[in-house]
Amino acid sequence: MSFRLSHAPLRATAGAFILNSGLTKWAADEDTAAGLHGFAAGTYPVVNKVQPPAFVKALAVGEMALGAALLTPVVSSRKVGLALTAFSGGLLGLYAKTPGMRDGIRPTQDGTGLAKDVWLLGIGSSLLLDGTGESRKVRKAQKKVTKAEKKATKAEKKATKALAG
């Protein structure tokens, strides 16, 4: 397990936000489904092969799964970081490729909602990079060194005591 306490705020904020988004989409009506489908299909034409209600349900399930994974400490930070980075990349792709979302690199009023999802990319990247830290072998070796140091200190104290006494 690669969970660090320092990851908890990142995972909790992103996880709660994404889980809520998925739960909201799960209950989407036909008009909302058609709107989301049309918006996504404009950037990602493969979406046209899926009916709007099925697309929104699949999107909702994906968001709920990602949100739950972020909120579950037993899922490694590296894995959820990779998933969150990919998810946010898709959202930022909508921002970059949808006409009217930006003026140069700066968001327009319509693009602000998507542009702010860059924070998800930052969180995902941080979890991914930080999750690639020390391997189990390195941590195990460090424990052995610490244990040996304690043993040496104890032996040194004993020897000092024997020489003094």
Secondary structure, 3 states (H helix, E strand, C coil): CCCCHHHHHHHHHHHHHHHHHHHHHHCCCHHHHHHHHHHHHHHCHHHHHCCHHHHHHHHHHHHHHHHHHHHCCCCCHHHHHHHHHHHHHHHHHHHHHCCCCEECCEECCCCHHHHCCHHHHHHHHHHHHHCCCCCHHHHHHHHHHHHHHHHHHHHHHHHHHHHHC
